[in-house]
């Protein structure tokens, strides 16, 4: 069995700029000869930058990506964009 989740990490705010890491968490679980074997991983996919100058999304490789890509995966980003 494999379970994957895309979520927002803990917000980091410096002055009027907020950084929101976008995380991918994967959990693996399978039956082994001596019981259950489990493993997992977590990686940063990118960062959403919220500032008075505007909002943008940056992938972990440093490239700009459409903000909608992350909003569709992590709906709570929309609330942050509205000031929540």
Secondary structure as UniProt FT lines:
FT   STRAND          2..8
FT   STRAND          12..14
FT   TURN            15..16
FT   STRAND          17..32
FT   TURN            33..34
FT   STRAND          35..51
FT   TURN            52..53
FT   STRAND          54..59
FT   TURN            60..61
FT   STRAND          64..65
FT   HELIX           67..73
FT   HELIX           76..81
FT   TURN            82..83
//
